[in-house]
Amino acid sequence: MSIRPTAYEFFAGGGLAGLGLSGAGLSGQRWAGVDTVFANDMDPAKGRAFVANHPDIRFHLGDVWSLRPADLPGAPDLAWASSPCQDVSLAGARGGLEAGRSGAFWGFWRLIQGLAVEGRAPRVIVLENVIGLLTSGPKDETGRDFSAVCAAMVQAGYRVGALEMDAAHWLPQSRPRLFIVAVQESALNGAPEASAPSGPFHSARLITAHARLPDAVRAAWAWWSLPVPPRRNLDLAALLEPDESVEWLDDGAEILALAAPLHRARIEAAVASGRRVVGAAYRRVRTEDGRKVQRLEIRFDGLAGCLRTPAGGSSRQYVVVCDGGRARVRRLTGREAARLMGVSDDYRLPGSESAALKLMGDAVAVPVVRALTEGLLLPALSSRRTAA
């Protein structure tokens, strides 16, 4: 029988990366998935969600800096790290990897170095983060964090490359994320690689970031190649709860009144169409005529905006439904957010809406991980030994 590859899942949250790695729905692959054998996160609420949905996986609740190689079982084939992104996000304070939360990457990397000393280093490493990692760093050192991560992997003997993958290729959510993939020499034969960057996963900003890398890193760079995904046939409306089963906001008109002229025109056109039109909206703070004002920004393109954690009222996404000559407004629910991340309805969400939205807002979309697994990670691990 074949032995499925194994993985560690760091900064695991509710374990959505592991759902994608596990290979449900994959075909034509030697093992059709990777088994997570160890996971960690320091957030108690996320830890409870992980254990509730993955009771058979060994889970450690605590800071990654508190872990030692001796705490990690076996010799993994793959290590996945969705390290905290707040300090490198384009929407954040841009403190970079030296800041406390995003600096957790170096706690993860210390473990990889310790595993290497013991001959247990994973053959493949994936770091998932926000696109802001490509440019984060001090004002005079744009992209320093991305360069530091790639250099660390190259110095450890890995071939490194990156892909910018937007969940919108598979799901009705605009959610671009960066995936840095490092592969050991022993796994390179199976890893699909292109001779030059190409769409849709090698964006202009990734190509620009690559050009800023030190010569030694660019010499060990790989333009990993993935198949172009089929056209998405799912839109936002298909994932929503029935209108009669959700709670509509009494102050919906006041919220819609926050729309700037362009967005107000979109709403008016949707109402005037006489059709049922579904949109997604966020409140944003914009500077107009030298002063900050709160604006509602809406889209009717069948996509939700990128899910965020509900740290404040403006971070909660609205659903706007125009039908019957009126527009109604409500909050996106936690279950709907889970569907927008590619999670099935049998996934056990936290009891509160806020906790469910936080769990999903911090997660990685399952179909994106599945596509990466099928197109790159499993081929790279194709020389894994088998046992009769």
C-alpha positions as a Python dict, from the first residue, in 0.01 Angstrom:
ca = {
    (1, 'M'): (0, 0, 0),
    (2, 'S'): (112, 358, -50),
    (3, 'I'): (200, 585, 239),
    (4, 'R'): (48, 931, 221),
    (5, 'P'): (286, 1224, 278),
    (6, 'T'): (262, 1396, 616),
    (7, 'A'): (255, 1761, 714),
    (8, 'Y'): (289, 1997, 1007),
    (9, 'E'): (41, 2286, 1005),
    (10, 'F'): (168, 2592, 1192),
    (11, 'F'): (-55, 2892, 1277),
    (12, 'A'): (-331, 2649, 1186),
    (13, 'G'): (-638, 2844, 1295),
    (14, 'G'): (-936, 2620, 1233),
    (15, 'G'): (-736, 2386, 1009),
    (16, 'L'): (-852, 2504, 665),
    (17, 'A'): (-508, 2457, 510),
    (18, 'G'): (-517, 2097, 627),
    (19, 'L'): (-857, 2050, 464),
    (20, 'G'): (-704, 2156, 133),
    (21, 'L'): (-393, 1947, 182),
    (22, 'S'): (-595, 1637, 270),
    (23, 'G'): (-694, 1602, -92),
    (24, 'A'): (-1070, 1564, -87),
    (25, 'G'): (-1173, 1585, -451),
    (26, 'L'): (-825, 1532, -595),
    (27, 'S'): (-781, 1274, -870),
    (28, 'G'): (-497, 1129, -1071),
    (29, 'Q'): (-242, 1174, -794),
    (30, 'R'): (-36, 904, -637),
    (31, 'W'): (-168, 958, -284),
    (32, 'A'): (-443, 1213, -347),
    (33, 'G'): (-355, 1416, -43),
    (34, 'V'): (-130, 1496, 251),
    (35, 'D'): (-210, 1404, 612),
    (36, 'T'): (-159, 1665, 883),
    (37, 'V'): (3, 1494, 1183),
    (38, 'F'): (71, 1800, 1401),
    (39, 'A'): (-76, 2150, 1424),
    (40, 'N'): (-39, 2454, 1643),
    (41, 'D'): (-199, 2791, 1709),
    (42, 'M'): (-183, 3027, 2005),
    (43, 'D'): (-543, 3153, 1988),
    (44, 'P'): (-765, 2952, 2228),
    (45, 'A'): (-1084, 3007, 2026),
    (46, 'K'): (-916, 2892, 1706),
    (47, 'G'): (-766, 2600, 1894),
    (48, 'R'): (-1110, 2489, 2007),
    (49, 'A'): (-1235, 2507, 1650),
    (50, 'F'): (-940, 2304, 1527),
    (51, 'V'): (-988, 2029, 1785),
    (52, 'A'): (-1365, 2020, 1725),
    (53, 'N'): (-1314, 1961, 1353),
    (54, 'H'): (-992, 1758, 1360),
    (55, 'P'): (-1008, 1551, 1681),
    (56, 'D'): (-758, 1291, 1557),
    (57, 'I'): (-477, 1537, 1481),
    (58, 'R'): (-224, 1619, 1752),
    (59, 'F'): (-268, 1987, 1839),
    (60, 'H'): (-52, 2219, 2049),
    (61, 'L'): (-206, 2537, 2188),
    (62, 'G'): (62, 2800, 2245),
    (63, 'D'): (313, 3037, 2095),
    (64, 'V'): (529, 2881, 1825),
    (65, 'W'): (832, 3017, 2013),
    (66, 'S'): (750, 2780, 2299),
    (67, 'L'): (786, 2472, 2078),
    (68, 'R'): (1100, 2263, 2043),
    (69, 'P'): (1184, 2005, 1775),
    (70, 'A'): (1134, 1734, 2038),
    (71, 'D'): (767, 1837, 2057),
    (72, 'L'): (715, 1754, 1689),
    (73, 'P'): (639, 1394, 1586),
    (74, 'G'): (824, 1205, 1316),
    (75, 'A'): (982, 1344, 1001),
    (76, 'P'): (727, 1546, 800),
    (77, 'D'): (729, 1565, 424),
    (78, 'L'): (582, 1915, 427),
    (79, 'A'): (557, 2209, 666),
    (80, 'W'): (279, 2465, 618),
    (81, 'A'): (292, 2805, 788),
    (82, 'S'): (14, 3063, 762),
    (83, 'S'): (200, 3305, 985),
    (84, 'P'): (15, 3610, 1126),
    (85, 'C'): (-26, 3878, 865),
    (86, 'Q'): (-141, 4189, 1051),
    (87, 'D'): (196, 4360, 1054),
    (88, 'V'): (266, 4304, 685),
    (89, 'S'): (-86, 4356, 549),
    (90, 'L'): (-144, 4640, 306),
    (91, 'A'): (-429, 4742, 538),
    (92, 'G'): (-218, 4729, 855),
    (93, 'A'): (52, 4932, 1019),
    (94, 'R'): (323, 4764, 806),
    (95, 'G'): (554, 4688, 1096),
    (96, 'G'): (698, 4398, 899),
    (97, 'L'): (851, 4075, 1020),
    (98, 'E'): (1025, 4250, 1309),
    (99, 'A'): (686, 4328, 1462),
    (100, 'G'): (552, 4092, 1725),
    (101, 'R'): (284, 3903, 1535),
    (102, 'S'): (446, 3857, 1195),
    (103, 'G'): (778, 3798, 1369),
    (104, 'A'): (629, 3461, 1462),
    (105, 'F'): (763, 3342, 1126),
    (106, 'W'): (1110, 3333, 1280),
    (107, 'G'): (980, 3113, 1560),
    (108, 'F'): (857, 2873, 1294),
    (109, 'W'): (1186, 2895, 1106),
    (110, 'R'): (1382, 2816, 1422),
    (111, 'L'): (1190, 2487, 1440),
    (112, 'I'): (1271, 2407, 1076),
    (113, 'Q'): (1639, 2467, 1149),
    (114, 'G'): (1618, 2240, 1452),
    (115, 'L'): (1455, 1966, 1245),
    (116, 'A'): (1732, 1998, 987),
    (117, 'V'): (1998, 1939, 1254),
    (118, 'E'): (1818, 1616, 1344),
    (119, 'G'): (1782, 1507, 980),
    (120, 'R'): (1404, 1564, 989),
    (121, 'A'): (1370, 1874, 773),
    (122, 'P'): (1060, 1873, 549),
    (123, 'R'): (1122, 1835, 178),
    (124, 'V'): (866, 2103, 98),
    (125, 'I'): (780, 2422, 291),
    (126, 'V'): (487, 2654, 220),
    (127, 'L'): (454, 3000, 371),
    (128, 'E'): (113, 3162, 311),
    (129, 'N'): (69, 3531, 378),
    (130, 'V'): (-86, 3852, 251),
    (131, 'I'): (37, 4019, -66),
    (132, 'G'): (177, 4298, 152),
    (133, 'L'): (472, 4072, 235),
    (134, 'L'): (610, 4152, -111),
    (135, 'T'): (664, 4517, -18),
    (136, 'S'): (679, 4529, 363),
    (137, 'G'): (987, 4656, 540),
    (138, 'P'): (1131, 4993, 643),
    (139, 'K'): (1048, 5289, 420),
    (140, 'D'): (1389, 5278, 256),
    (141, 'E'): (1395, 4897, 221),
    (142, 'T'): (1082, 4800, 27),
    (143, 'G'): (1046, 4424, 11),
    (144, 'R'): (1303, 4350, 280),
    (145, 'D'): (1076, 4099, 457),
    (146, 'F'): (1008, 3899, 142),
    (147, 'S'): (1378, 3898, 65),
    (148, 'A'): (1464, 3782, 419),
    (149, 'V'): (1219, 3492, 407),
    (150, 'C'): (1339, 3374, 65),
    (151, 'A'): (1705, 3411, 163),
    (152, 'A'): (1654, 3201, 477),
    (153, 'M'): (1503, 2922, 268),
    (154, 'V'): (1778, 2935, 7),
    (155, 'Q'): (2049, 2932, 273),
    (156, 'A'): (1889, 2617, 414),
    (157, 'G'): (1933, 2444, 77),
    (158, 'Y'): (1589, 2491, -74),
    (159, 'R'): (1487, 2604, -420),
    (160, 'V'): (1234, 2882, -366),
    (161, 'G'): (956, 3040, -567),
    (162, 'A'): (625, 3212, -507),
    (163, 'L'): (276, 3237, -649),
    (164, 'E'): (5, 3497, -605),
    (165, 'M'): (-323, 3308, -598),
    (166, 'D'): (-664, 3473, -573),
    (167, 'A'): (-949, 3269, -426),
    (168, 'A'): (-1173, 3435, -687),
    (169, 'H'): (-1054, 3175, -939),
    (170, 'W'): (-1244, 2912, -739),
    (171, 'L'): (-1481, 3096, -502),
    (172, 'P'): (-1696, 3412, -512),
    (173, 'Q'): (-1454, 3604, -290),
    (174, 'S'): (-1177, 3843, -392),
    (175, 'R'): (-889, 3717, -179),
    (176, 'P'): (-536, 3737, -327),
    (177, 'R'): (-271, 3567, -116),
    (178, 'L'): (100, 3497, -150),
    (179, 'F'): (233, 3141, -134),
    (180, 'I'): (610, 3100, -101),
    (181, 'V'): (703, 2741, -180),
    (182, 'A'): (1048, 2600, -98),
    (183, 'V'): (1151, 2259, -231),
    (184, 'Q'): (1456, 2050, -146),
    (185, 'E'): (1679, 1921, -425),
    (186, 'S'): (1550, 1565, -373),
    (187, 'A'): (1197, 1675, -464),
    (188, 'L'): (1274, 1900, -760),
    (189, 'N'): (1231, 1638, -1031),
    (190, 'G'): (857, 1626, -979),
    (191, 'A'): (799, 1998, -917),
    (192, 'P'): (654, 2166, -1228),
    (193, 'E'): (859, 2472, -1317),
    (194, 'A'): (838, 2728, -1598),
    (195, 'S'): (1133, 2902, -1760),
    (196, 'A'): (979, 3245, -1705),
    (197, 'P'): (690, 3402, -1514),
    (198, 'S'): (343, 3358, -1661),
    (199, 'G'): (-16, 3430, -1565),
    (200, 'P'): (-231, 3403, -1375),
    (201, 'F'): (-21, 3326, -1066),
    (202, 'H'): (291, 3535, -1141),
    (203, 'S'): (159, 3886, -1101),
    (204, 'A'): (336, 4208, -1195),
    (205, 'R'): (396, 4288, -827),
    (206, 'L'): (550, 3943, -771),
    (207, 'I'): (778, 3991, -1072),
    (208, 'T'): (881, 4332, -934),
    (209, 'A'): (953, 4181, -593),
    (210, 'H'): (1160, 3904, -754),
    (211, 'A'): (1373, 4166, -931),
    (212, 'R'): (1462, 4320, -593),
    (213, 'L'): (1592, 3992, -449),
    (214, 'P'): (1967, 3940, -388),
    (215, 'D'): (2156, 3764, -666),
    (216, 'A'): (2202, 3446, -459),
    (217, 'V'): (1828, 3416, -404),
    (218, 'R'): (1741, 3481, -769),
    (219, 'A'): (1994, 3215, -868),
    (220, 'A'): (1796, 2961, -664),
    (221, 'W'): (1454, 3090, -775),
    (222, 'A'): (1190, 2877, -944),
    (223, 'W'): (888, 2999, -1134),
    (224, 'W'): (658, 2724, -1012),
    (225, 'S'): (397, 2634, -1271),
    (226, 'L'): (32, 2551, -1200),
    (227, 'P'): (-248, 2472, -1446),
    (228, 'V'): (-482, 2760, -1526),
    (229, 'P'): (-799, 2695, -1326),
    (230, 'P'): (-1130, 2646, -1509),
    (231, 'R'): (-1368, 2938, -1515),
    (232, 'R'): (-1549, 2983, -1185),
    (233, 'N'): (-1921, 2907, -1212),
    (234, 'L'): (-2024, 3006, -859),
    (235, 'D'): (-2135, 3352, -751),
    (236, 'L'): (-2206, 3517, -418),
    (237, 'A'): (-2584, 3478, -434),
    (238, 'A'): (-2555, 3099, -457),
    (239, 'L'): (-2384, 3081, -114),
    (240, 'L'): (-2623, 3302, 81),
    (241, 'E'): (-2895, 3201, 323),
    (242, 'P'): (-3258, 3248, 209),
    (243, 'D'): (-3382, 3603, 260),
    (244, 'E'): (-3654, 3493, 500),
    (245, 'S'): (-3409, 3319, 736),
    (246, 'V'): (-3177, 3613, 805),
    (247, 'E'): (-3208, 3932, 1006),
    (248, 'W'): (-3222, 4254, 804),
    (249, 'L'): (-3090, 4580, 950),
    (250, 'D'): (-3339, 4846, 1051),
    (251, 'D'): (-3087, 5119, 970),
    (252, 'G'): (-3015, 4986, 620),
    (253, 'A'): (-3114, 5315, 456),
    (254, 'E'): (-2868, 5504, 675),
    (255, 'I'): (-2590, 5263, 581),
    (256, 'L'): (-2668, 5295, 209),
    (257, 'A'): (-2662, 5673, 246),
    (258, 'L'): (-2289, 5646, 323),
    (259, 'A'): (-2221, 5544, -37),
    (260, 'A'): (-2012, 5779, -250),
    (261, 'P'): (-2177, 5900, -574),
    (262, 'L'): (-2033, 5621, -789),
    (263, 'H'): (-2145, 5351, -548),
    (264, 'R'): (-2483, 5518, -492),
    (265, 'A'): (-2536, 5508, -866),
    (266, 'R'): (-2464, 5135, -867),
    (267, 'I'): (-2728, 5079, -600),
    (268, 'E'): (-2985, 5292, -781),
    (269, 'A'): (-2921, 5110, -1107),
    (270, 'A'): (-2961, 4773, -937),
    (271, 'V'): (-3291, 4877, -780),
    (272, 'A'): (-3418, 5024, -1108),
    (273, 'S'): (-3335, 4705, -1300),
    (274, 'G'): (-3637, 4529, -1154),
    (275, 'R'): (-3427, 4215, -1109),
    (276, 'R'): (-3296, 4058, -793),
    (277, 'V'): (-2940, 4184, -765),
    (278, 'V'): (-2705, 4084, -483),
    (279, 'G'): (-2400, 4285, -378),
    (280, 'A'): (-2139, 4289, -106),
    (281, 'A'): (-2020, 4602, 72),
    (282, 'Y'): (-1776, 4733, 331),
    (283, 'R'): (-1757, 5061, 516),
    (284, 'R'): (-1424, 5234, 455),
    (285, 'V'): (-1265, 5552, 586),
    (286, 'R'): (-1164, 5776, 295),
    (287, 'T'): (-1006, 6120, 279),
    (288, 'E'): (-1216, 6371, 87),
    (289, 'D'): (-1130, 6741, 66),
    (290, 'G'): (-874, 6696, 337),
    (291, 'R'): (-1102, 6529, 590),
    (292, 'K'): (-1174, 6167, 674),
    (293, 'V'): (-1523, 6041, 601),
    (294, 'Q'): (-1685, 5700, 626),
    (295, 'R'): (-1803, 5558, 295),
    (296, 'L'): (-1990, 5247, 189),
    (297, 'E'): (-1824, 5076, -106),
    (298, 'I'): (-2030, 4814, -287),
    (299, 'R'): (-1974, 4565, -566),
    (300, 'F'): (-2231, 4382, -780),
    (301, 'D'): (-1991, 4160, -975),
    (302, 'G'): (-2087, 3833, -807),
    (303, 'L'): (-1791, 3848, -567),
    (304, 'A'): (-1768, 3924, -200),
    (305, 'G'): (-1491, 4149, -80),
    (306, 'C'): (-1194, 3990, 94),
    (307, 'L'): (-1308, 3855, 431),
    (308, 'R'): (-1148, 4032, 725),
    (309, 'T'): (-1153, 3977, 1098),
    (310, 'P'): (-1432, 4173, 1272),
    (311, 'A'): (-1207, 4397, 1479),
    (312, 'G'): (-1449, 4684, 1433),
    (313, 'G'): (-1782, 4763, 1276),
    (314, 'S'): (-1624, 4867, 947),
    (315, 'S'): (-1464, 4523, 917),
    (316, 'R'): (-1801, 4346, 901),
    (317, 'Q'): (-1910, 4280, 545),
    (318, 'Y'): (-2263, 4369, 439),
    (319, 'V'): (-2493, 4188, 199),
    (320, 'V'): (-2710, 4423, -7),
    (321, 'V'): (-3010, 4276, -190),
    (322, 'C'): (-3197, 4488, -443),
    (323, 'D'): (-3533, 4342, -532),
    (324, 'G'): (-3891, 4457, -571),
    (325, 'G'): (-3796, 4823, -606),
    (326, 'R'): (-3601, 4845, -280),
    (327, 'A'): (-3258, 4771, -135),
    (328, 'R'): (-3216, 4585, 193),
    (329, 'V'): (-2900, 4548, 400),
    (330, 'R'): (-2778, 4284, 644),
    (331, 'R'): (-2457, 4145, 785),
    (332, 'L'): (-2277, 3852, 626),
    (333, 'T'): (-2315, 3551, 857),
    (334, 'G'): (-2039, 3327, 989),
    (335, 'R'): (-2173, 3029, 794),
    (336, 'E'): (-2177, 3232, 473),
    (337, 'A'): (-1819, 3339, 543),
    (338, 'A'): (-1723, 2975, 582),
    (339, 'R'): (-1880, 2893, 246),
    (340, 'L'): (-1682, 3179, 92),
    (341, 'M'): (-1368, 3004, 220),
    (342, 'G'): (-1472, 2675, 58),
    (343, 'V'): (-1577, 2509, 385),
    (344, 'S'): (-1870, 2265, 382),
    (345, 'D'): (-2168, 2315, 609),
    (346, 'D'): (-2070, 2020, 829),
    (347, 'Y'): (-1771, 2219, 956),
    (348, 'R'): (-1833, 2309, 1320),
    (349, 'L'): (-1814, 2686, 1365),
    (350, 'P'): (-1773, 2869, 1699),
    (351, 'G'): (-2096, 2959, 1873),
    (352, 'S'): (-2071, 3335, 1830),
    (353, 'E'): (-2089, 3517, 1498),
    (354, 'S'): (-1788, 3730, 1588),
    (355, 'A'): (-1571, 3425, 1661),
    (356, 'A'): (-1685, 3250, 1342),
    (357, 'L'): (-1608, 3556, 1131),
    (358, 'K'): (-1268, 3595, 1295),
    (359, 'L'): (-1187, 3230, 1233),
    (360, 'M'): (-1272, 3258, 865),
    (361, 'G'): (-1125, 3605, 816),
    (362, 'D'): (-784, 3480, 929),
    (363, 'A'): (-795, 3156, 728),
    (364, 'V'): (-677, 3034, 389),
    (365, 'A'): (-931, 2933, 125),
    (366, 'V'): (-960, 2554, 97),
    (367, 'P'): (-986, 2524, -286),
    (368, 'V'): (-671, 2737, -327),
    (369, 'V'): (-473, 2499, -107),
    (370, 'R'): (-627, 2205, -291),
    (371, 'A'): (-517, 2345, -629),
    (372, 'L'): (-166, 2411, -497),
    (373, 'T'): (-152, 2059, -354),
    (374, 'E'): (-264, 1893, -674),
    (375, 'G'): (-59, 2107, -909),
    (376, 'L'): (269, 2146, -721),
    (377, 'L'): (302, 1994, -375),
    (378, 'L'): (209, 1634, -455),
    (379, 'P'): (418, 1627, -775),
    (380, 'A'): (714, 1759, -574),
    (381, 'L'): (668, 1476, -326),
    (382, 'S'): (623, 1214, -597),
    (383, 'S'): (950, 1036, -516),
    (384, 'R'): (830, 958, -164),
    (385, 'R'): (894, 597, -75),
    (386, 'T'): (611, 346, -79),
    (387, 'A'): (567, 37, 133),
    (388, 'A'): (404, -289, 29),
}
